[in-house]
Amino acid sequence: MLDLRIDNVKIYDGSGKSTSFGSLGVRGRKIVAIGEITEGAIETINADGLAIMPGIIDNHTHYDAQITWDPNVNPSPSLGVTTIIMGNCGFTIAPCRPKDRDLTIRNLTHVEGMPLKSLQVGINWDFESFPEYMNMLEDRGVGPNVAVFCGHSSLRTYVLGHDAHKREATREEMSQMKRLLREAMDAGACGFSTTRSGQHNGEAGIPMPSRLASFDELREFSRELKDVGRGLLMMTKGGDTRIKDIEDLASISGRPYLIAALLHSPIAPEKTFNDLTEIGAAQRRGNRLYGAVSPCPLTMEFTMHEPYTFEGLQVWSPVMKMTEDQLKKILSKKSFREKMRSELSARAYRIFNGEWDKVWVTQVKHKKNIHLEGQDIARLSRRKGCDPLDFMFDLALEEDLDTVFTATLMNSDEQAVGEMIKNDHSVISLSDAGAHLTFFCDAGYGLHLMGHWSRDLKLLSLSEAVKKLTADPAKLFGIKDRGQIKIGNWADLMLFDPAKVGRGGLERVNDLPAEGTRLTTPALGVHGVWINGQRVVCPSGFLPNSPLAGMVLREFDA
């Protein structure tokens, strides 16, 4: 007898090909029957024409800290995600010496927009080494399936301590880090991750440790993965990081290299497409480079208490080291404002480009300013007859920096984003789930691809969209027996309504440790999610006492 049979369902199997209609049977934790099924089942669901697909594999998350207190990694499974890849950009929490925990927490607070108190109270530090971290996850249980990168910044902090964000490593220190990487790979890491992005800063604006690494250091890690013979490398590149240098690293390793974050800028619209062209040329030379692109506009909520939006600007670098009183003084200075305006006037690829019509007032502190809510800064400044930067800073200062702004920063040109999604050399990615909790939530990126880009804009068929979210990342990462509905594969499934699937509007909730807040978004059109054959989500969201049905993934195809 089957444990579960779903009848009258349209099956999107993840292959990208035509769909079928019929039944699907699960016994234990695996798919055992597809098509016409007569065998009885303990539970039978009449899908009544709904669709089923493999669970989404989210290949760019930052749940490394949250998963230690919230093994279900809310909200991802409710958004159809059944497998997550953690540790992207090198921002991991293992290995970590006890003496470096505070430094690690403070860096995560800043670079990934996580409330400091929530991390201090919430992280379970029952580990020091990477293998101990993996064992802890396995012992405690995980909601979705979990794969983990070995992160560069953690390796540097473990070996160099507080020097990690100040200097390059010595040959001996490189050797120590390589031994730690090998230890992590032997324990089941899915690969090695790093960042060189100028936007990635720790507390007080210090660069995240991997940004201080030389390319010689990165070559050593590539050689280590070549010796291991498996694993994937990923890098969030800086504005000056050349694709050909990353190709050199991929060539040394012989491994796939996933390059983030390829986002479209209207100020430098050719940049991302040039990168994708170079990635395609590298592939033709036999080097497996891939560009990580997002189907979502990069939209952030922020206040001047934490204006992450501006941190890619050179003028903002000293500001990150200031106290709040000093920040208020500098924001009021005409000379500082002129410097910022001057930098914004220069054509460059960066997150914030002074597009004031895409920055609006979301929430004000004082009732007298309530009429400003929902209006963009460009329009408001024109009405007042002043410069947009002056309007924003003056309003923030008047409200003691508590004004909440929202900015659409990149990926706002839908024609360009559509071309990136369709590009043969791109990978759908960059949800950043688990990070930037106070700024945005793109954990529902997969539902957005299916609803907005496939159903509404008809950029690609639903079968193609499903493949990009399931089979494609499974193949890239070497994840075994997942990403497709096939007999013998693990029963990671999402039941959904194609006419309604999508993500809802942003909501702010107070459910982090120490009463921390975060942004989240609800699923639309999702009727059920199963992880390894166990149902964890119903139409209203997480099941009460949702089972920890996931597996810590440690073995990957080479």
N, C-alpha and C positions, 0 to 999 in steps of 0.2 A: 504493500500500500504506500502511496505517496504521502508525504507530509503536507504538501501544498499543491493545489492545481488551480491555475488561473485560466478561465474559459472565456471565449468570445473576445479575444484581445488581438489588437494589431501589433505585430512584433517587428520592432526596429532592432536588428541583431548586432549593429555596430560595424558591419562590413561596408556600409555606404551604398549597398545595392538595394534592390527592390525589397519591399516588405512582404510579410506573409500574415495570414489571419488564421487563428485557431486557438490552441491551448498550450500551456507551458506547465511542466511538472517538475517539482523539486522534492528530492529525498535527502534527508540529512542536511548537508550544507551545499549540495551541488545540484545543477540542472541535469535532469535525467531523461526528460522527454519534451519534444517540441512537435506541434502539429495536431493530428487527430489523436486524442488520448481517451481511452476508455477506463483505464485503471482508476480505482477509487482513491480518495485522499482524506486525510484527517480534517483538512480545511479546504473548502472549495470556494473560490471567488468568481462571481460572474462579472467580468469587466465591462460587459454591455457596450463594447465598441471602443473602450479606452485603449491607449497604447502602452506598450512596455518596452523598455530599453535597458542596456547595461547601466549600472550606476556610473555616475560621472567620476572621472579620475582627475582630481584637482592637483596639478603639478607644481603650483607655486603658492604654498601656505607658510605661515609663521606661527603655528600652534605649539611650538616647542615648550613654551612656558605654560600656556593655558591648559594643555593636555595633562599637566601634573595635578591640577585641581578639578578639571572638567574633562574627564576622559571621553565624553560625547562630543567635544569640541563644537558646541553650539555656536552658530546655527548651521554649519555645513551639511550634516546629514539631512536636515529638514529641507534643504535646497537640492536634494538629489545626489549629493556627493557620498560615495561609498568608499573611496580610497583617497588619502591625502599624502602629498609629498611635503615634508617639513624640512626646515633647516636651510631654506634658500638664502642667497646673498651672503652666506657665511655667518648668519646671525643665529647661532645655536647656543645652548646652555650647557653643553657637554663636549669635551671635558671641561671641568671647572674646579679649581682648588677652593676649599672653604674660604681662604683669605681673599679670593677674587670675586666672591658672590656679589658683594655690594657694587663693585665696578661693573660687573656684567648686567646687573639689574638696572643700574642708572643709564648705561648705554642703551639697553633695550627700551627703557622709558622714553628716551629722546628719539632714537632713530626709528622706532616702530610705533610711536604714539600710544604707549601703554601706560595706564595710571601707575605711578611709582608705588603708592601704598598697596594697590592690588597685587603687584608683583612681590613686594616685601612680605605680605601676609599669605599670598596664595601659593607660591612655588614650593613644591615638595622637593627638598634637596637630599633625598635618600640615594645619592649617587655622587661620584666624583668623576670617574672615567666614562668614556663613551659606552663601553660594554655594560657598565653598571646602569647607565641610563636606559639602554635598550631592555635590559633585564627587568628594571623597575616597571617600565611600560607594560611588558608582557605579564609580569606578576599581578599588577593591579587591574589589567584589562583595558581595552580601548574600544571606543564606539565604532568608528570606521576602521578600515585597514590603514596601516601607517607605514610609510617608508621614510627614512631619515637620511639627509645629507650629513656628512662630516663637514663642519663649518670652519672656514679659514680664520675668522676673527677669534673663535674659541681656541684654536690651536695656538695662535700667536700669543693670546693672553695667558694661556697655560704655561708656555715656555718663556715668554719675555716679561710677563707681569705688566707693570705699569709702563714699561718701555715699549709695549706692543704698538701703541699709537704714536710713538715718537721717532722710530728709526727702523732701518732695514735689519734683517736677521743676519747673524754670523753663519758661517758654514756649519758649525757645531749645532747651532740652534735650528738650522734647517734640517739637519739630520734627526734631531729630537722630534721635530714636527712630523717628519716623514714616518718615523716609527709610530707616532700616535695615529697618523692616517692609516697606516697598515693595520694597526690594532682595531681601528673603527671599521675598516673594510672587512676584516676577519669576523667582526661581530655582526656584520650584516648591513653596514651603511650602503646606501644606493649610489654614493659617489661623493664628490668634493665640490663645495660651493664657495664663492668669493664675491666681493664687490670692489669696484674702483670708482664708484659714482661719487661725485662731489656733493651730492645731496645727502649722503649717508654719514651723518655725524653723531657722535655720542654726546654725553652730558657736557654742557658748556662749550659745545662746538668742536670738541676734539674729534679728529677723523677716526672712523672705525678702523680697528687695527689692520685689516687687510689692505687698506688704502696705502699703507706705508711699505708694503711688500714690493720688492723688485720683481721684474719679469724673470730673473734668474731663479727666484724663489718659486714662482709659479711653474717654471719649467721643471723644477725638482718634483713638484706634486704630480705633474703630468707624467713624468718618468715612473713615478711610483704606481700610478694607475695602469701604465703599460705593463709593469711587472705583475700587478695583480691580475690583469687580464679581463677585467670587467668593471662596470661602474660608469657613471655619467658625470661630466663636469658641467658646472653652470657658473656664469658670471653676469652680474649686473655691471655693465661697462660704464665708464665715465665718458664725458663728451669728447675727450681727446684720445680715448682708447680705439686703436685701429683694428678693424676686422682682420687684417692680415696678420697682426700680432696674435690674435686669438686663434687664427688658423694655424699658426706655428705651434701653439700649445696643443691643439687637437692633433696635429700631425705627429708630434712627439708621443702623445699618449695612445694614438690609434683608437681613441674612444669618442663617442658623440659629445659635442659641446653645445649647450643651450645658452643663448645670449639674450639677456634681458637688459633693459626693458625698452622694446621698440615701440614707442608711442609717437603719435603724429603731432607735430608742432606747426601751426599756421604761419609762424614767423620764419621757420626754416623747413618748409614742407618737403624738400627733396631729401632731407637727411635720412629718414627711416627707409625710404625707397632705395637710396644708395647703399645703405647697409644690407638690405635684403638682396640687392643685385650682387654685392660682394659675397654674401653668404651662398648664393646660388653658384657663383663661380668657384668657390671653395669646394662645394659638393661635387662639381664636375671634375675637380682635381682629386676626388676620392677622400676628401676630408669632411667628416659629418658634422657640419655646423647647422644650427637651426636658430631662427629668430623668434623670440617669445613676444607675441602681440596680444593685446587685450581687445575684446569686443565692446568694452564699456568706455564711456567718457570718463576721464580722470577728474572727478569732482570731489572737493574737500570742504568740510566745515572746519572753521578755525576761529580763534580769537587772538588778540595780540599778546595774550599770556603765552600762547604756544603757536606762533605763526610759522609753522613748518613750511608753508607755501613759499616763503621768501628765502629759505636757507640755501638755495642754489646760487643766490646773488653774492658777489664778492663783497659788496657794501654791507651785507648782513653778517659776515663772518665775525667781526668784533662784537656785534650786538648779542650774539649767543652766549657770550661770557659775562654779560651784564646782569646786575640785580634788577629787580622790577622797577625800583626808583630810578636807576640809571637809564633803563629802557624808556621810561616815560619822558625823561629829559631829552634823550637823543631823538625820539620821535617828534618832539616839538621844535627841533632845531631846523631852521631853513637850510643851512648848509648840508645837513644830512639828507634832507628831502631832495635837494638839487642833485646830490651825488647819485641817489637812487634813481631819479628820473633820467639822469645821464646814462646810467648803466642800462636801464630798460630801453632806451632809445637805440642801443646798439643791437644789430641783428645777430642772434645767437640761438643755439638749441638749448633750451632750459625749460624748467617746469612752469615758472611764472614769467609772462611776457608783457604784462601791462595791458591785457585785454579787459578793460574796465567794464565793458558791456556784458562780460561773463562773470562778473563779481557782484554779488548782491547782498543786501542786508537781510539776514535771516531772523535774528531775534535781538531786540534792543533791551536795555536795562531800564531806562526811564520811560514812563508812560507818555511824556511829551513827544517822544520820538517814535511812537508806535506807527505813525503814518509812513515811516521809512521802510518798514518791513515788506519784503517781497519785491523791492525795487532795486535796479542795478545801479552801481556807482557812477557809471557814465552819465546816465540820465539825471541822477540826483545832483551831480556836480555841475552839469549844465544849467540846471534850474537855479542853483546857488551862484553861478558865475565864478566857479573856482576850479582848480586842477583836481582831477579825481584822487590822486595820492593825498593831497591836502585834505580833501573831504573825508577820506577813510581814516586817516590818522587823527584828524580833529574830532571826529565822532567817537573813535575808540578812546581817546584821552578824556573826552567829556564824560564817558561812561566807565571810567576807571578800568579800561581795557576789557570790559565784560561783553561788549558787543559781539554777537556771533555773525560771522560772514560765511558765505558759501561761494566757492569759485570753481568754475569748470576750466581746468588748466590745460589739458591736452586731449587728443582724440575727440575733438568736437566736430571735426569735418567728416561727416558720415560717408561721403563718397571716397575719401582717402582711407578711412578705416575699413570700409568694405573691400577695397583693393588689397589691403594688408591681410584681411581675413582670408581672402581667396588665394593669396600668394602661395605658390607651391613650396616655398622655403620657410614658411611661418608655422608656428605652433600656437594654438589658442591657450592662453595662460594668463598670469598676472592677477589672480584674484586678490592676492595679499591677505587672504583670510587669516584671522588671528592677529593681524597687525593693524596699525593706524586706527585703532579702535575708536579714538575720539574724533577722527577726521572723516572716514568714509567706511563703507562696507560693500565690497564687490564679491562677497562669497557666493552670490547668486549669478555669477557671470555665465554659467552654463545655461541656466534658464533664460537669461537675456539673449544669448545666441540663438536659442531655439525659438523663442517667442518673437523678439524684435527683428532679428536679422533673417531668420528663415520664414516664419509665418507671415509677418507683417510686410517686410521689405522684399521677400522672395529672393534674397541674395544667393542662397543655396538651398537645396532641398533639405527636408528634415532628416532624411537618411544621411546626407553628407554632414549635417551639423552634429548628429549623434556620433558619427565616426570620429569627428575631430575632438569630441569630448571623452571618448572611451577607448576605442581600439588604437587610435594614433598615439596617445600618451602611453598606453600599455606597451606598445611596440618600442617606442623611444626609450623607455626606462627598463625594458626587459621584464615587465611584470607578468608573471606566469599565470595562465588560465583565467585571466580577467580581461575586461574590456569588450567582450563579445558574448552574445547569447549563443552558446554551443553546448551540446551534450558533453558532460564531463567538466565544464567550467564551474567555478564557484558561483553561487546564486546571489550575485550583487545586482539588484534590480530596482528600477524606478517605474512605477505605474503613474501615467499622467494623461491629461486631456490636451491634445494638440491645439485645440481651439482656444484654450485659456492659459497655457503654460507661459510662465514669465516670472519676474520678480516684482514685488510690491514696493511701495515707497519706503523711504528711510524712517526708522523709528529709534528713539533714544531710550535705552532701558538701563535700569540700576541693578544689575545682577552679578557684577564682578565682586571679588573679595574686597572687604573694607568699603563696601557700598560704592565701588567705582562704577562709572557709567561707560557705555559704549553705544555705538550705532549698529543697528542690525536691519535686516530687511526680510519680510515674509515671502514664502513661496506662493505662487499662483498656479493653480491647475495640477498640483501634485497630490495624488491620491494614496500613494504608499511607497515606502522605501524598505527594501530588504537587504541586509548585509550578511553574507554567508548563510542565506536561507532563513534568517530570523528577521521578523518585521520590527522596524524601529521607528517608523513614521507612518501616521495615518493622515487623513485629509486635514485634520486640525493641527497637525504638527507632531512633535515628539510624543510617542506613547508614554503614558505614566510608567515609571520604573523601566524605561527603555533598556533592553539588554545590552551589555557590552559584547557585541557580536563580532567585533573586528579582530584582525590578526596583525601582529607586528611582522612586517615583511622583511625577511633577511636573505632570501635567495632570489637572484635575478638572472635572466638569460644573458649570456655574454654579448 
